[in-house]
């Protein structure tokens, strides 16, 4: 590449086993666009923390690198490199994938291993303990998939859908973008104070937005200029299907709801069997890929796990991805809540 521009960076260095041929060399999970000079500063250094100039670290790793990067030469090794905090978890998971995917059984590949004793001659990259810490500190994120214009609003409700309108009596949240939101932005509702403005917009709570621990539904929609509902996404965790619009007593039950005719199960809707705690397990391999892959995964009930005993303590948030009419991911979080209490009181934490 041009030294004044960008080039291709192998997250797992070629000298540590991926070489110049074979599937591991061109695996997109281990390739990143990189500033030419910063890539050169990284070279084939393994990953580790490097935060002390007194200890010999160069901070930042290059004049064109982020301020929280670092590098250091260590005798007898290729040296260490510390990437920006915002991508450390992403890079760690890329390396976890490579070490799992490649065991040397395919032509022109090697047995890639993560270790606390990095050695390029044996294809062991490190530092494993640091990578695990980075993974925990920088977990996978669900982000806006397209730009959102300032002033646009999206609504979320646990009121049941009756076939042509929503039942009243429960809660509705409204998010209004205060600025133009670029794809890649995380939007969060802090449930302790729903009226609190986020960095990118404001939330309003109408009624009481509290999902039932015995099973409920959530609908996400926008409003047209004529105030008609433009349905985006729906999820239900009471039974494995939405209720028929003709179900007797549908308008009397707060935990029942029909599927809007503009949505379809496995398309922009998912229905799950009831569990006290449920979690979407499909994020690791698709959140960094194409939007279509992400959508097809999150609406597949087989990518969700659930049980009635184990609280989901990592994150305590609900995430839902919308369809192309308003493509974004909304994330609810309550960082001050006990995980088990939050699961039972709020929304059984679909992550």
CORFEN-V275219 format. One record per helix or strand of 2 or more residues. SS is the DSSP state (@ for helix, = for strand). FROM is the first residue (numbers start at 1). LEN is the number of residues. If there is no record, write none. Layout:
ss = [SS | SS]
from = [FROM | FROM]
len = [LEN | LEN]
//
This chain:
ss = [= | @ | @ | = | @ | = | = | = | @ | = | @ | = | @ | = | = | = | @ | = | = | = | @ | = | = | @ | @ | = | = | @ | = | @]
from = [6 | 14 | 28 | 31 | 36 | 46 | 70 | 80 | 85 | 113 | 120 | 124 | 128 | 153 | 172 | 187 | 191 | 201 | 217 | 229 | 250 | 269 | 277 | 291 | 301 | 304 | 317 | 324 | 329 | 339]
len = [5 | 3 | 3 | 5 | 7 | 2 | 3 | 3 | 17 | 2 | 3 | 2 | 10 | 5 | 6 | 4 | 3 | 6 | 7 | 8 | 3 | 3 | 4 | 8 | 3 | 4 | 5 | 3 | 5 | 9]
//
